[in-house]
Amino acid sequence: MKIDLDNQLFQSALPVLSTIESHGYEAYFVGGCVRDTLLELPIHDIDIASSATPDEIEAMFKHTFEVGKEHGTIVVLHNDVPYEVTTFRTEGAYSDFRRPDEVQFVRNLEEDTLRRDFTINALAFDHYGNLYDYHQGLPDLKAKLIRAVGTAQERFNEDALRMIRAIRFASQLGFTIEAKTFTSLQELAPLIENVSIERIRIEISKFFQGEFFHLNGDLLPESGLPPYIKAFSKIDVKAGIAGLKHHLKPLIENELTREESFVWALFLHSAGINEKSTIKRLLSSWTHSNQLIRDVQDTIQLLLATDANQLNSWLVYQFSDYIVKQMIDYLGAHQNEKRTELLKLYEQLPIYHRKELQLDGRRIMQVLNMEKGGPIVGKLLLEVEKLVVMGQLENDEQLLLNYVKQAYQSTN
C-alpha cells in the first residue's frame, strides 16, 4: 500500500529522512502520524525511526540535542523544527514498569516494531509513502480495533501506562479494545500503581476530551483501574463518568470545544464534588496546575449558580471571559433559555475587568488627601466597582470621585 505524503508536516520532514538515507541508513515515519494519516485525521507531529545509532545521527546533522540518548532518541533541528529520531531497538526487562532496564540497537524495522504498544501504532511509512505493517495494524484500523502487539500481558508489564492509553485511544478514535487485550488489561490493573500520577493524569485528560467519550467512557470503570489509582480514591468514578457522558454528548455532537479544565469540572460536579477546598485537594493530588484548579472551581461555581437561578451581573463579572464563554457554549447545548440569560448579562456588562474602571486606588488617595493607603481604599474601590457593574453608577471618573468623597465623608 502506498500513501501520498502531501501533508505539509511530512513534506517538511522529508529532508531529514533523505539525509539519513544518503548516509546509507534506513529511516521511516512511525507512530501516530502514520495511524492518523491512514484514518484521514489531522496529524500534529512527526516521529522518525532509523537504523542509524544516536552517535551516527549526531554526526550527520549540525543541530541536534539529546532527550534520551541512552534509549536511542536524538532530536534533530531542521529549519528550526524539532524531529525526534529514535534508533531501531529491542528492549530488556521493565523493572520500573515504565522504561526498559536496557536497550539494544538493531538495524531492522520489523524488530523495532515488536516493542510498540498496539498494532495501530506499529505502522511505518518510508519517504515514498509505502506502508510497512508487520502486525496487521491496517486490518485493525479498518476493523476499529485496539489490539496489543504480540502478547498484551507482555506489553502491559513493560509499561503499565499502556492500559490507560488503550482506553484513551478508544475514547479518541471510537475503537473497540480487542477482547484478549481488554481481559489482560483487567487482570493486570494493579500494575497501574507503579505509574506516576503525572503520566496517568495526561492520559485521563485526553480520555475525558475524546471525540467518542460519550460512547466509550464506561471503559474506565469497567477496566478495574480506578481502585489502583490513589487520586481516584475519594471520587465516585462511576457517577462521575455517567454524568460526564451526559454533559459531553451534546457538546461532542455539536462539535463544541471541551477544554481540559471544563471536562474535569463536569466530572467532579457529576461525582458530587462542588466544594472549593475539596476540589483543590483532589486536583492537587492529580498534580494539576494552580490555574487549572482555579478554572475548575470557577466553572463549578458558575454552574451551581446557573442551576440555582442565581445569575446576576456582579456574579457573572467575577468570572473570567474564558469561563463564561465556555459556560455559554455548554448551556447552548443543554439549556438554551439559561444560555440566553447568561449571554445577555455578559454582553450588557458595562466593564469586564477592574482595569477598565475609570478610577484606581491611587486616585482615591489623591482626592481624599491620604498619604498612606489602607483598607478603606480597597473598600471604596470595590464599592464603586460593584455599583458600576450593576448599572447603578456610570463609569465616569468625576461621578466616581464624587461618590467616593460622599461615601468617605459618611464614614468619618
SEMARBA-580606 format. One line per field, with one value per residue (C-alpha): x, y, z; residue number from 1. Coordinates in pm, 1 decimal, always signed. Layout:
# SEMARBA-580606
xx <- c(X;...) .
yy <- c(Y;...) .
zz <- c(Z;...) .
resi <- c(NUM;...) .
# end
This chain:
# SEMARBA-580606
xx <- c(+0.0;+126.6;+7.8;+61.5;+257.7;+124.6;+68.9;+299.0;+432.9;+558.5;+695.5;+888.8;+1035.9;+1132.3;+1476.7;+1558.2;+1477.2;+1671.6;+1980.4;+1975.7;+1927.1;+2203.7;+2442.8;+2339.9;+2085.7;+1709.5;+1455.7;+1076.8;+785.4;+630.3;+358.3;+65.3;+137.7;+106.9;-203.8;-384.3;-293.3;-449.7;-758.0;-768.2;-734.1;-519.8;-161.0;+18.6;+376.8;+621.4;+823.0;+1105.3;+1269.0;+1603.7;+1865.9;+2130.2;+2255.7;+2233.7;+2601.9;+2556.8;+2255.2;+2451.7;+2738.4;+2523.9;+2323.7;+2457.2;+2188.1;+2086.6;+2025.1;+1972.7;+1638.8;+1704.2;+2017.1;+2063.2;+1726.9;+1808.0;+1641.1;+1804.9;+1620.0;+1721.4;+1652.9;+1572.0;+1460.9;+1406.3;+1158.4;+1246.7;+1213.6;+1263.2;+1473.2;+1484.8;+1713.9;+1558.1;+1589.4;+1490.3;+1431.3;+1511.2;+1300.7;+1097.3;+1164.7;+1000.0;+707.2;+796.7;+1137.7;+1344.8;+1638.8;+1846.6;+1804.9;+1990.5;+2012.9;+1923.7;+1922.2;+1581.6;+1246.8;+1041.7;+1236.6;+1179.3;+800.1;+787.3;+824.8;+527.6;+215.9;-69.9;-82.6;-236.1;+72.3;+325.0;+287.6;+551.1;+586.6;+907.0;+977.5;+785.0;+470.9;+499.6;+330.4;+510.1;+276.5;+419.4;+139.4;-186.6;-226.2;-403.5;-676.0;-719.4;-755.3;-1024.4;-1196.9;-1160.2;-976.3;-716.7;-501.9;-170.7;+136.1;+223.9;+104.1;-94.2;+38.5;+395.0;+314.6;+133.9;+406.6;+661.0;+475.8;+160.0;+55.9;-37.4;-352.9;-470.2;-357.9;-583.0;-896.5;-773.2;-744.2;-1090.5;-1229.0;-1040.3;-1093.1;-1419.0;-1245.3;-1316.8;-1044.9;-985.1;-1121.0;-792.8;-624.7;-903.4;-907.1;-532.4;-585.2;-839.6;-618.2;-312.9;-491.9;-297.4;+22.1;-102.4;+10.1;+366.2;+299.2;+346.3;+28.0;+161.6;+168.4;-174.6;-323.4;-217.0;-385.8;-703.1;-743.6;-716.0;-961.9;-1215.1;-1173.5;-1207.3;-1446.4;-1611.9;-1609.1;-1990.4;-1971.6;-1661.2;-1640.7;-1755.3;-1432.2;-1261.6;-1474.8;-1506.0;-1127.0;-1084.5;-809.8;-958.2;-921.8;-546.4;-512.3;-482.5;-602.0;-937.0;-984.6;-1204.6;-1409.9;-1720.2;-1573.1;-1879.7;-2109.5;-1854.6;-1823.4;-2200.7;-2257.6;-1969.0;-2104.2;-2440.9;-2285.5;-2046.7;-2270.4;-2441.3;-2113.4;-1945.5;-2238.8;-2234.2;-1853.3;-1807.3;-1474.4;-1417.3;-1120.4;-930.4;-1045.4;-1407.5;-1421.3;-1259.7;-1514.6;-1804.0;-1652.3;-1613.4;-1954.8;-2112.3;-1939.1;-2095.2;-1775.5;-1851.1;-1676.5;-1373.7;-1134.2;-1223.0;-1170.0;-830.1;-721.1;-831.2;-690.4;-362.8;-328.5;-355.4;-70.0;-289.3;-166.0;-299.0;-453.2;-645.8;-764.7;-896.7;-1069.2;-1235.7;-1350.4;-1493.5;-1663.0;-1840.2;-1943.9;-2089.1;-2267.2;-2417.9;-2532.8;-2689.4;-2874.0;-2997.5;-3118.0;-2880.9;-2722.3;-2674.5;-2435.4;-2199.1;-2166.5;-2100.8;-1844.0;-1634.0;-1562.0;-1304.2;-1413.4;-1276.8;-1504.2;-1815.5;-1775.0;-1728.2;-2044.1;-2236.7;-2141.2;-2231.5;-2572.2;-2641.3;-2622.5;-2824.2;-3045.3;-3089.7;-3303.2;-3026.7;-2772.0;-2973.4;-2987.1;-2612.9;-2519.4;-2740.1;-2589.1;-2238.1;-2287.5;-2452.3;-2171.5;-2050.5;-1695.4;-1529.1;-1218.1;-1127.4;-863.0;-1148.1;-1282.3;-1221.4;-1074.3;-797.6;-662.8;-400.2;-659.2;-880.8;-587.8;-520.4;-876.6;-909.0;-566.9;-438.8;-63.3;-96.1;-343.4;-540.6;-839.9;-1075.7;-922.5;-984.1;-1333.5;-1427.9;-1281.3;-1474.7;-1792.5;-1778.7;-1672.3;-1980.7;-2211.1;-2073.7;-2107.8;-2466.6;-2552.3;-2619.4;-2333.9;-2191.1;-1825.8;-1721.3;-1422.9;-1586.3;-1902.6;-1696.7;-1487.6;-1797.8;-1937.5;-1610.6;-1598.8;-1956.5;-1905.3;-1582.7;-1741.3;-2032.3;-1791.4;-1599.2) .
yy <- c(+0.0;+343.5;+678.0;+1025.8;+1213.0;+1551.5;+1678.5;+1973.1;+1816.8;+1516.2;+1736.5;+1946.4;+1634.6;+1451.3;+1619.1;+1459.6;+1114.3;+1189.8;+1296.3;+976.5;+761.9;+945.0;+818.5;+459.6;+409.7;+344.7;+596.4;+584.3;+786.5;+594.7;+603.9;+840.5;+1037.7;+716.0;+595.3;+928.0;+971.7;+634.2;+736.7;+1069.3;+1258.7;+1569.4;+1497.0;+1717.2;+1597.6;+1369.3;+1084.2;+914.4;+574.7;+488.9;+215.4;+480.1;+488.3;+808.2;+880.7;+836.0;+1070.5;+1335.6;+1305.2;+1369.8;+1673.5;+2010.0;+2087.4;+1812.9;+1767.4;+1470.6;+1383.3;+1017.6;+915.9;+607.8;+485.0;+579.9;+918.6;+1230.3;+1548.2;+1686.2;+2052.3;+2112.9;+2461.8;+2528.1;+2240.7;+1961.1;+1599.1;+1305.5;+1039.8;+708.8;+420.7;+80.5;-115.0;-416.2;-383.3;-572.4;-607.2;-315.1;-332.8;+8.3;-66.2;+242.6;+227.9;-71.5;-155.6;-187.5;-144.6;-299.7;-109.1;-310.3;-243.3;-392.0;-209.0;-522.1;-595.6;-239.3;-263.1;-556.4;-310.9;-92.5;-91.0;-151.9;-276.2;+50.8;+231.6;-14.2;+112.9;+294.3;+491.9;+523.3;+850.1;+729.5;+665.8;+286.0;+131.3;-122.5;-330.4;-634.8;-686.7;-649.9;-291.5;-185.9;-454.8;-349.9;+12.3;-87.4;-301.9;-21.1;-247.2;-166.4;-479.2;-520.9;-606.0;-966.2;-1059.6;-797.2;-916.8;-856.6;-511.1;-404.9;-548.2;-344.7;-15.4;-23.9;+317.3;+136.8;+17.1;+377.8;+453.5;+174.2;+332.2;+677.9;+566.0;+408.2;+745.0;+943.7;+711.0;+533.7;+196.7;-124.3;-277.3;-631.0;-889.6;-1056.6;-718.8;-590.1;-907.6;-873.7;-508.5;-600.9;-877.6;-653.8;-340.6;-342.0;-266.4;+91.1;+160.9;+163.5;+455.2;+819.9;+1021.5;+1284.8;+1032.9;+897.7;+1248.6;+1335.1;+1022.6;+1066.5;+1424.5;+1308.0;+1028.5;+1280.1;+1500.4;+1220.2;+1257.4;+927.9;+963.7;+954.6;+606.7;+463.4;+648.3;+341.3;+165.0;+336.4;+184.1;-142.7;-166.5;-208.8;+56.3;+328.9;+136.3;+121.6;+493.8;+668.1;+1004.4;+842.6;+704.2;+992.2;+1016.6;+821.4;+739.5;+557.2;+852.3;+1098.1;+910.9;+868.2;+1239.5;+1342.8;+1129.5;+1304.6;+1650.4;+1597.7;+1411.2;+1723.2;+1916.5;+1640.7;+1609.5;+1986.3;+1989.1;+2232.9;+2266.7;+2072.5;+2223.9;+2024.4;+2232.8;+2214.7;+1834.5;+1793.1;+2036.0;+1840.2;+1512.6;+1632.1;+1802.0;+1478.7;+1292.8;+1533.4;+1728.5;+2102.9;+2249.4;+2462.7;+2322.9;+1964.1;+2041.9;+2193.6;+1897.6;+1638.4;+1813.4;+1885.0;+1510.4;+1479.5;+1735.4;+1976.5;+2335.3;+2605.2;+2782.0;+2473.1;+2419.2;+2776.5;+2733.3;+2412.0;+2578.7;+2876.6;+2658.1;+2457.5;+2771.1;+2925.5;+2600.9;+2584.7;+2947.3;+2883.7;+2575.0;+2768.4;+3063.9;+3297.0;+3470.1;+3846.3;+4098.9;+4109.8;+3733.6;+3697.6;+3979.8;+3792.4;+3505.0;+3524.3;+3562.8;+3212.8;+3056.5;+3247.4;+3173.4;+2801.5;+2802.6;+2984.1;+2709.1;+2439.7;+2591.3;+2630.7;+2253.1;+2183.5;+2473.9;+2740.1;+2969.0;+2987.7;+3038.9;+3341.3;+3475.9;+3433.7;+3575.0;+3882.4;+3950.4;+3907.8;+4125.9;+4403.4;+4432.4;+4795.9;+4675.0;+4333.0;+4397.7;+4631.3;+4794.4;+4937.4;+5124.7;+5499.7;+5509.1;+5336.6;+5328.5;+5594.3;+5843.0;+5774.2;+5853.2;+6177.0;+6305.8;+6214.7;+6369.1;+6040.3;+5995.1;+5622.6;+5372.1;+5137.9;+4903.5;+5193.8;+5249.9;+4891.7;+4900.4;+5215.6;+5085.7;+4759.2;+4952.0;+5171.0;+4874.2;+4681.0;+4977.0;+5027.5;+4659.5;+4650.5;+4955.8;+5177.9;+5417.8;+5535.6;+5457.7;+5823.7;+5944.6;+6256.1;+6072.2;+5800.1;+6055.4;+6237.5;+5909.3;+5823.8;+6164.2;+6131.4;+5771.1;+5860.4;+6163.1;+5949.7;+5709.1;+5983.3) .
zz <- c(+0.0;-91.3;+50.1;-91.9;+175.7;+69.5;+424.5;+488.3;+808.4;+611.0;+334.6;+585.7;+746.2;+425.2;+406.7;+745.3;+606.4;+287.6;+482.7;+687.8;+377.3;+192.1;+458.8;+392.1;+672.0;+677.1;+807.2;+839.1;+965.7;+1256.3;+1519.8;+1545.0;+1228.2;+1025.5;+1207.7;+1179.7;+812.7;+735.0;+934.8;+746.2;+1072.6;+1130.8;+1231.4;+1481.5;+1495.9;+1321.5;+1470.5;+1284.3;+1339.7;+1186.7;+1163.5;+1243.6;+1601.6;+1811.0;+1754.3;+1379.9;+1379.2;+1569.2;+1321.7;+1014.7;+1138.5;+1251.0;+1504.8;+1746.3;+2116.3;+2343.0;+2505.3;+2581.9;+2402.5;+2618.7;+2487.1;+2130.2;+2083.8;+1939.3;+1844.8;+1506.3;+1436.1;+1070.7;+967.6;+1339.8;+1364.0;+1611.6;+1498.1;+1732.3;+1562.8;+1750.0;+1664.2;+1592.2;+1914.1;+2116.7;+2487.9;+2807.1;+3121.0;+3260.0;+3633.8;+3691.9;+3456.1;+3253.4;+3087.5;+2976.8;+3200.8;+2884.8;+2511.8;+2223.1;+1898.1;+1588.5;+1216.2;+1133.9;+1130.2;+1195.0;+1514.7;+1627.9;+1583.9;+1826.7;+2116.0;+2013.0;+2228.6;+1981.5;+1624.3;+1502.9;+1636.6;+1488.8;+1130.4;+926.8;+602.9;+402.9;+223.7;-83.5;+123.9;+117.0;+420.4;+640.3;+855.5;+1035.8;+1289.5;+1095.5;+1208.2;+889.3;+919.7;+1284.4;+1177.4;+931.0;+1195.2;+1452.3;+1695.9;+1959.5;+1985.6;+2164.7;+1959.6;+2037.4;+2385.7;+2575.8;+2911.7;+2795.6;+2662.8;+2983.4;+3204.5;+3007.9;+3061.0;+3271.4;+3136.2;+2813.4;+2990.4;+3029.7;+2675.7;+2546.5;+2689.8;+2586.0;+2222.6;+2245.5;+2357.9;+2095.3;+1798.0;+1880.9;+1855.7;+2046.6;+2262.6;+2135.3;+2381.2;+2482.3;+2518.4;+2744.3;+2953.3;+3010.6;+3100.0;+3367.1;+3505.9;+3526.2;+3652.3;+3983.9;+3789.6;+3736.5;+4095.6;+3959.2;+3723.4;+3826.9;+3867.8;+3625.4;+3339.2;+3431.3;+3450.4;+3096.4;+2959.8;+3169.0;+3046.2;+2685.4;+2766.4;+2903.4;+2594.7;+2339.1;+2045.8;+2141.0;+2517.6;+2530.2;+2374.6;+2542.3;+2874.1;+3069.3;+2977.2;+3271.0;+3548.4;+3354.3;+3327.2;+3701.2;+3700.5;+3928.9;+4259.4;+4195.2;+4118.3;+4454.3;+4320.4;+4235.6;+4588.0;+4711.9;+4390.8;+4287.4;+3947.0;+3816.1;+3894.3;+3758.0;+3429.4;+3391.0;+3445.3;+3224.0;+2938.1;+2974.0;+2988.4;+2695.6;+2449.1;+2302.9;+2305.6;+2104.6;+1866.1;+1806.0;+1769.0;+2057.1;+2236.5;+2557.1;+2736.1;+2995.7;+3291.9;+3174.6;+3146.3;+3488.0;+3632.4;+3485.8;+3605.6;+3965.5;+3966.7;+3840.2;+4122.8;+4374.3;+4442.7;+4441.5;+4746.1;+4663.4;+4921.9;+4828.0;+4459.0;+4533.8;+4745.6;+4489.6;+4183.7;+4363.4;+4417.8;+4039.2;+4006.9;+3813.9;+3785.9;+4018.3;+3718.7;+3610.9;+3968.4;+3984.5;+3648.6;+3766.4;+4088.6;+3898.1;+3637.3;+3906.4;+4098.9;+3783.6;+3700.3;+4050.0;+4030.6;+3690.7;+3813.7;+4120.2;+3907.9;+4093.2;+3795.0;+3811.1;+3660.8;+3959.0;+3978.6;+3604.4;+3615.7;+3872.2;+3633.0;+3353.5;+2992.5;+2934.3;+3198.4;+3093.8;+2722.4;+2789.1;+3000.1;+2727.7;+2479.9;+2732.2;+2808.4;+2437.2;+2408.1;+2723.8;+2838.7;+2574.2;+2793.2;+3053.4;+2777.5;+2661.4;+3017.0;+3076.2;+2735.5;+2790.8;+3131.9;+2993.2;+2686.9;+2889.4;+3143.5;+3149.0;+3216.3;+3205.0;+3416.8;+3703.8;+3485.9;+3275.4;+3578.6;+3545.7;+3892.7;+4086.5;+4439.5;+4381.2;+4251.2;+4552.6;+4784.7;+4596.8;+4611.7;+4980.7;+5063.0;+5204.6;+5242.6;+5308.2;+5180.3;+5395.1;+5398.3;+5331.8;+4986.9;+4880.4;+5029.4;+4839.5;+4515.5;+4546.1;+4626.2;+4316.1;+4101.9;+4208.9;+4153.8;+3802.6;+3715.3;+3847.5;+3637.9;+3939.8;+3873.9;+3542.4;+3473.7;+3462.0;+3661.3;+3805.4;+3902.0;+4066.8;+4257.3;+4376.7;+4506.1;+4680.7;+4855.4;+4979.9;+5093.0;+5272.9;+5449.8;+5567.8;+5740.3;+5920.8) .
resi <- c(1;2;3;4;5;6;7;8;9;10;11;12;13;14;15;16;17;18;19;20;21;22;23;24;25;26;27;28;29;30;31;32;33;34;35;36;37;38;39;40;41;42;43;44;45;46;47;48;49;50;51;52;53;54;55;56;57;58;59;60;61;62;63;64;65;66;67;68;69;70;71;72;73;74;75;76;77;78;79;80;81;82;83;84;85;86;87;88;89;90;91;92;93;94;95;96;97;98;99;100;101;102;103;104;105;106;107;108;109;110;111;112;113;114;115;116;117;118;119;120;121;122;123;124;125;126;127;128;129;130;131;132;133;134;135;136;137;138;139;140;141;142;143;144;145;146;147;148;149;150;151;152;153;154;155;156;157;158;159;160;161;162;163;164;165;166;167;168;169;170;171;172;173;174;175;176;177;178;179;180;181;182;183;184;185;186;187;188;189;190;191;192;193;194;195;196;197;198;199;200;201;202;203;204;205;206;207;208;209;210;211;212;213;214;215;216;217;218;219;220;221;222;223;224;225;226;227;228;229;230;231;232;233;234;235;236;237;238;239;240;241;242;243;244;245;246;247;248;249;250;251;252;253;254;255;256;257;258;259;260;261;262;263;264;265;266;267;268;269;270;271;272;273;274;275;276;277;278;279;280;281;282;283;284;285;286;287;288;289;290;291;292;293;294;295;296;297;298;299;300;301;302;303;304;305;306;307;308;309;310;311;312;313;314;315;316;317;318;319;320;321;322;323;324;325;326;327;328;329;330;331;332;333;334;335;336;337;338;339;340;341;342;343;344;345;346;347;348;349;350;351;352;353;354;355;356;357;358;359;360;361;362;363;364;365;366;367;368;369;370;371;372;373;374;375;376;377;378;379;380;381;382;383;384;385;386;387;388;389;390;391;392;393;394;395;396;397;398;399;400;401;402;403;404;405;406;407;408;409;410;411;412) .
# end
